[in-house]
Amino acid sequence: MVRKDKIKKVEDIKDIFEQRKSIIFTDHSGLKAENTYSMRIKLSEADSTLKIIKNTLAIRAAKQVYDDIDLEAVFKGPTSMIVCGQDMVSAAKLAKGFAKEFETFKIKAGIMEGKLYDGPSVEKLATLPSREVLLAQLLGLFNNPLIRLVTSLSGVPRNLALALEGVRKQKEQAAGQA
């Protein structure tokens, strides 16, 4: 490979490291081209991409971006990156599914918000609900106290109206008896 091409590829990988908050590193050894193609299609639906990289170039790019993370152990053997979109959980679920579907495919590690996580930690992340479900649960938590407040506040005028109605009936009964 010509030196200019290598420099360009290092810059491309460096851009990925700088721009993305979440990346999953995988071992794709033994996969056929049609398998990676089908994986890319499924990942694109989750706003993620699969990039097969050269380890030496990725190490150079990582050293330029990450001061406190050593990725040399991750970049051993065939390595690919799942570059995650907004939702790393969806990409982790897909990667875990790929690992079950293709026994040679393995999750090596992941970077999320500038922290390195090992393969089992990324697989645990795959057990979390999706971003949409988590946002819905959070919205429910915010709405629950408001609903209780509205119910409580609407109960006060209702109870006052019932009490006044009871007083009115008592006065009518008292006036009718007198």
N, C-alpha and C positions, 0 to 999 in steps of 0.2 A: 504494500500500500504506500502511495506517495505521501511524503511528510505533510503536505498541505491538506490532504484528505484526512489524515490522522488528527491534525490540529482542528479541523472543522468538526469532526466527530466528537472530540473532547469538548469543544465549545457547545455542541448540541446537548451532550449529556449534562454538562455544567448548567445549561439553561434549564433543563428539566429539574435538576436538583434545587436550583434557586427558585423556580416558579411554583413548584408543586409542594403542597404541605404533606402529602402522603404518597409513599411509594412502597410497593411490596416486591421483594426480591425473591425470585424462584429459580429452581433448578429444572430446566426443561429437557434434560438429557433423555434420549430415547423417543422423543415425540416426532411424529411424522408431520410433514408440511400441512397436510389437510387438517390435522388436529390443531395446530397453531392457528390455522385460518378460522376454524369454527370457534376457537377460544377468543380470537380477536373480534369476531362478530358479537358474541355474547357480552364481552367487555365493553364494546362500543355502546351497547344498549344501557350500560351502567355508567356512561360518561367516563370510561377508562380505556387505556390502550396498553397493548403488550409490545414491548421493545426488547429485541434480542441484542445484547451488547457484547463488546469485547472487554474482558476483565481489565486488561492493562490500561485501556483508555478510560474506563469507568473509575479506576483507582485514581488516575491523574485528576479527573474532574472532581471526584469526591474530596481529594486533598485540598483543592482550591476553594471548595464551598464549605466543608465541614471541618472546623478547627478541633472540636472535641469528640468527634466520632471517627473511629477507625473501622473502615469497611473492608480492609484487606481479607479478613477471614470470610466475609460474605462472598467476595469475588474469587472464589475457588471453584473450579469446574464450570460447566456450562451455566451461564447466568442470564436471566431475562428479568426485566422490570415491568411490573404492572403499575403504570402511572395512573393514579386515582384522580377522579374528578372531585366533586364536592363531598361525596359520600364514600369514605374508605370502607365502611362496613359492607356495603353492597359488593365492592371489589373483593374484599376478604372472603365473603360468602362464596363468590364465584371461584376464587382461587382454591378454597377448601373443597368445593365441588369438583374442580378439575383434578385435585390430588386424589380424590376418591375414584374418579372416572379413569384416570391414567395413572397407573401405579408408579411410573417413573417420575412423574411431576411432583415436586416437593416445594413447600414454602420454606425459604431459608431465613428470612428476616423481613423487617419492615421499618420504615422511618415515618413517624407521624409527629408533626409539630416540632421537628428538629431533634427528636429522641429516637434512639435505635431500640427496636424490640426484636426478640428472638422469634423463631418460627412458631412455637407453641403459643406465644402471646398473641401473635397475629391470628392464629386459629381460634383462640378464645374470643377475639374481637368479632369473629364471624358469627358467634352465637348471640350477639346483641341484636335487638330489633333494628329495623332500618331507620334512617334519619326521619322519614315522614311519620313513622309510628312514634318515635321518641318525641317529635314536635307535637303530635296530637296528644300524647300523654301529658306533656308539659302544659299545653293549653288547657287541658282538663283540670290540672292542678290549680292553674290560675283562675279558672272559671268557677270552681267549686266554692271557694269562700264568698265570691260575689253572689252566687245563687243562694247560698245560705243567708247572706245579709238581706237580699231582696225579700226572701221568704219571711225572715224575722220581722223586717220592717213592715211588710204588708200585713202581718199578723196583728200588729198593734192597732191600726185603724179598724180592722175587722173585729177585734175583741172589744174595742171602744164602742163600735156600732152595736154589737150584740148586748153590751152592758146597758147602753142607753135605751135599746129596745126593751130590755127587761124592766128597766125603771119606768118606762112609759106604760107598759102593761100593768105594772103594780099600781101606778097612779090611777089608771082607768078602772081597775078592779076596786081600788079604795073609793073612788068617786062614785062608782056604781053601787056600792054597799052603803054609802052614807045617805 
